[in-house]
Amino acid sequence: MRGLSKDSFTVADWIVFSGILTISACIGVYYALAGGKQKTTKEFLMGNRSLKMVPVAISILVSFLSAILILGAPAEMYTKGTQYYLYVFGQMAAAALAAFLFVPLFYPLKLTSMYEYIEVRFKSRAVRLTATVINILSSLIYTGIASFAPATALEAVTGFPEWASFLLIGVVCTFYTFMGGLKAVVWVDAFQAIIMFGSLLTIATKGKLE
C-alpha cells in the first residue's frame, strides 16, 4: 500500500489494541471480586446459573466467529467458489439438534458438563476421561489454528511477531478466565462481539464509500 510501511500501526492503533486487552483483563478482575467471587464450582463453571439469555447467545455466536471464519471463509469463496455456503445447512441442523434435543436433555439434570453426563450414562469413569482427553486434544488443535490466523494478520500489518501475539493473547485469555470464571468469559465475548461487528461494519462502509 502506497505510503505505508510494514509497521503501519499508529499510536492510536496501539492504544486501541492495548485497551481491548486491558478491558478484557479487567472484566476478569471484576467478576473475581463481585458476586460469589468464584468461590464455588457452581459459580466458576456455571456462572451460578444466573446468566441472561442475550449475553450467553452472543458468547456462543462469537465462539464460532474466529479468525478462521472471518479471514478464511472469504478467501475460500473467492478462490474456490460459493459452494462453501453449503456448510450453513449443517450448522442449521446442528443448532436445531442442540435446541430441541440436547438442551432439553442436559439442562434439567443440572450437570456441570457433558462429560459428567457420559459418566452417569455409561457408568464408567474411563469413558468420561477418554472423551475429555479427545476434546482437549481437539480444542488444542483448533485453538492453535484459530490463534495463528490473527497472529499472522497482525504481523503483516504491524510487524508484531507471531510468537508474541500467541503469548500475549494466551496470557490475557487465561488470566480473565482464571479470575472471573464463566461470567467473565461470557461478558468478554459480548464485549469482543461489539468490537468485531463494529469493525466489520466499518470496513464494509469504508469499502462501499471508496
C-alpha positions as CSV (number, residue, x, y, z in Angstrom):
1,M,0.0,0.0,0.0
2,R,1.4,3.4,-1.0
3,G,2.8,5.5,1.8
4,L,2.6,2.7,4.4
5,S,5.5,0.7,5.8
6,K,5.1,-2.8,7.2
7,D,4.9,-1.4,10.7
8,S,1.9,0.9,9.9
9,F,0.2,0.9,13.3
10,T,-0.1,4.4,14.7
11,V,0.0,5.4,18.4
12,A,-3.8,5.5,18.3
13,D,-3.9,1.9,16.9
14,W,-1.7,0.6,19.7
15,I,-3.8,2.4,22.3
16,V,-7.0,0.7,20.9
17,F,-5.3,-2.7,20.8
18,S,-3.9,-2.3,24.3
19,G,-7.3,-1.0,25.5
20,I,-9.1,-4.1,24.2
21,L,-6.8,-6.5,26.1
22,T,-6.9,-4.3,29.2
23,I,-10.7,-4.2,29.3
24,S,-10.9,-7.9,28.8
25,A,-8.5,-8.5,31.7
26,C,-10.4,-6.0,33.9
27,I,-13.7,-7.9,33.3
28,G,-12.0,-11.0,34.8
29,V,-10.8,-9.0,37.8
30,Y,-14.3,-7.5,38.3
31,Y,-16.0,-10.9,38.5
32,A,-13.3,-12.2,40.7
33,L,-14.3,-9.6,43.2
34,A,-18.1,-9.4,42.6
35,G,-21.0,-11.7,43.4
36,G,-19.9,-15.1,44.7
37,K,-16.2,-14.2,43.9
38,Q,-15.8,-17.6,42.1
39,K,-15.5,-19.4,45.4
40,T,-17.6,-22.4,44.3
41,T,-17.5,-24.8,41.4
42,K,-21.1,-23.8,40.5
43,E,-20.1,-20.1,40.4
44,F,-16.9,-20.6,38.5
45,L,-18.0,-23.1,35.9
46,M,-21.8,-22.4,35.6
47,G,-22.0,-18.7,36.4
48,N,-24.2,-19.7,39.3
49,R,-26.8,-20.4,36.6
50,S,-27.8,-16.7,36.7
51,L,-26.6,-15.5,33.3
52,K,-29.1,-13.9,30.9
53,M,-30.1,-15.3,27.5
54,V,-28.7,-12.4,25.4
55,P,-25.1,-12.4,26.6
56,V,-24.9,-16.2,26.6
57,A,-26.3,-16.3,23.0
58,I,-23.8,-13.6,21.9
59,S,-21.0,-15.6,23.6
60,I,-21.9,-18.8,21.8
61,L,-22.1,-16.9,18.5
62,V,-18.7,-15.2,18.9
63,S,-17.2,-18.7,19.8
64,F,-17.9,-19.6,16.1
65,L,-16.7,-16.3,14.7
66,S,-13.0,-16.9,14.9
67,A,-10.4,-15.6,12.5
68,I,-10.8,-18.9,10.7
69,L,-14.2,-17.7,9.6
70,I,-13.5,-14.0,9.2
71,L,-10.3,-14.5,7.2
72,G,-10.6,-18.0,5.9
73,A,-14.2,-18.1,4.6
74,P,-13.9,-15.1,2.3
75,A,-10.6,-16.4,0.9
76,E,-12.1,-19.8,0.4
77,M,-15.1,-18.5,-1.5
78,Y,-13.0,-16.1,-3.5
79,T,-10.6,-18.8,-4.7
80,K,-12.8,-21.9,-4.8
81,G,-16.3,-20.6,-5.4
82,T,-19.5,-20.2,-3.5
83,Q,-20.2,-23.9,-2.9
84,Y,-18.7,-23.3,0.6
85,Y,-22.1,-21.9,1.6
86,L,-23.5,-25.4,1.9
87,Y,-21.9,-25.8,5.3
88,V,-24.6,-23.4,6.6
89,F,-27.1,-26.2,6.3
90,G,-25.1,-28.4,8.6
91,Q,-24.8,-25.6,11.1
92,M,-28.5,-25.0,11.0
93,A,-29.2,-28.7,11.6
94,A,-26.7,-28.7,14.5
95,A,-28.4,-25.7,16.1
96,A,-31.8,-27.3,15.8
97,L,-30.5,-30.6,17.4
98,A,-28.9,-28.6,20.2
99,A,-32.1,-26.6,20.9
100,F,-34.6,-29.3,20.7
101,L,-32.7,-32.4,21.8
102,F,-29.5,-31.8,23.8
103,V,-30.5,-28.7,25.8
104,P,-33.8,-30.2,27.0
105,L,-31.9,-33.4,27.9
106,F,-28.9,-31.8,29.7
107,Y,-30.4,-28.7,31.4
108,P,-32.8,-30.4,33.8
109,L,-30.1,-32.7,35.0
110,K,-28.1,-29.7,36.4
111,L,-24.8,-31.3,35.4
112,T,-21.5,-29.3,35.0
113,S,-20.5,-30.7,31.6
114,M,-21.5,-33.3,29.0
115,Y,-18.6,-35.4,30.3
116,E,-20.3,-35.8,33.6
117,Y,-23.4,-37.0,31.7
118,I,-21.3,-39.5,29.8
119,E,-20.0,-41.0,33.1
120,V,-23.5,-41.2,34.5
121,R,-25.0,-42.6,31.3
122,F,-22.4,-45.3,30.8
123,K,-21.4,-45.8,34.5
124,S,-17.8,-45.6,33.5
125,R,-15.2,-43.0,34.6
126,A,-12.8,-44.3,31.9
127,V,-15.3,-43.4,29.2
128,R,-15.6,-39.9,30.7
129,L,-11.8,-39.5,30.8
130,T,-11.4,-40.7,27.2
131,A,-14.0,-38.2,25.9
132,T,-12.3,-35.5,27.9
133,V,-8.9,-36.2,26.6
134,I,-10.2,-36.4,23.0
135,N,-11.9,-33.0,23.4
136,I,-8.8,-31.4,25.0
137,L,-6.6,-32.6,22.0
138,S,-9.2,-31.4,19.5
139,S,-9.5,-28.0,21.3
140,L,-5.7,-27.5,21.3
141,I,-5.5,-28.1,17.6
142,Y,-8.4,-25.8,16.8
143,T,-7.2,-23.1,19.2
144,G,-3.7,-23.2,17.6
145,I,-5.2,-22.7,14.1
146,A,-7.6,-20.0,15.3
147,S,-4.8,-18.1,17.0
148,F,-2.4,-18.5,14.1
149,A,-4.7,-16.5,11.7
150,P,-5.0,-13.3,13.7
151,A,-1.3,-13.5,14.7
152,T,-0.3,-13.7,11.0
153,A,-2.6,-10.8,10.1
154,L,-1.2,-8.7,13.0
155,E,2.4,-9.4,11.9
156,A,1.6,-8.5,8.3
157,V,0.1,-5.1,9.4
158,T,2.4,-4.2,12.2
159,G,5.5,-6.4,12.2
160,F,4.5,-7.7,15.7
161,P,6.0,-11.2,15.9
162,E,3.6,-14.1,15.7
163,W,5.0,-15.8,18.8
164,A,4.5,-12.6,20.8
165,S,0.8,-12.5,19.7
166,F,0.3,-16.1,20.7
167,L,1.9,-15.4,24.1
168,L,0.1,-12.1,24.8
169,I,-3.4,-13.2,23.8
170,G,-3.0,-16.5,25.5
171,V,-1.9,-14.9,28.8
172,V,-4.8,-12.4,28.7
173,C,-7.4,-15.1,27.9
174,T,-6.1,-17.4,30.6
175,F,-6.0,-14.5,33.1
176,Y,-9.6,-13.4,32.7
177,T,-10.9,-17.0,32.6
178,F,-8.9,-17.9,35.7
179,M,-10.0,-14.8,37.6
180,G,-13.6,-14.5,36.6
181,G,-14.8,-17.9,35.5
182,L,-17.7,-18.4,33.1
183,K,-19.2,-15.0,33.8
184,A,-16.0,-13.2,32.7
185,V,-15.8,-15.4,29.6
186,V,-19.4,-14.6,28.6
187,W,-19.1,-10.9,29.1
188,V,-15.6,-10.6,27.4
189,D,-17.2,-12.4,24.4
190,A,-20.0,-9.9,24.4
191,F,-17.5,-7.0,24.6
192,Q,-15.5,-8.5,21.8
193,A,-18.6,-9.1,19.7
194,I,-19.2,-5.3,19.7
195,I,-15.6,-4.8,18.5
196,M,-15.8,-7.5,15.8
197,F,-19.2,-6.4,14.3
198,G,-18.3,-2.8,14.6
199,S,-15.0,-3.4,12.8
200,L,-16.7,-5.4,10.0
201,L,-19.4,-2.7,9.6
202,T,-16.7,0.0,9.4
203,I,-14.7,-1.9,6.8
204,A,-17.8,-2.6,4.7
205,T,-18.9,1.0,5.0
206,K,-15.5,2.4,4.0
207,G,-15.2,-0.1,1.1
208,K,-18.6,1.0,-0.1
209,L,-17.8,4.7,0.1
210,E,-14.5,4.2,-1.7
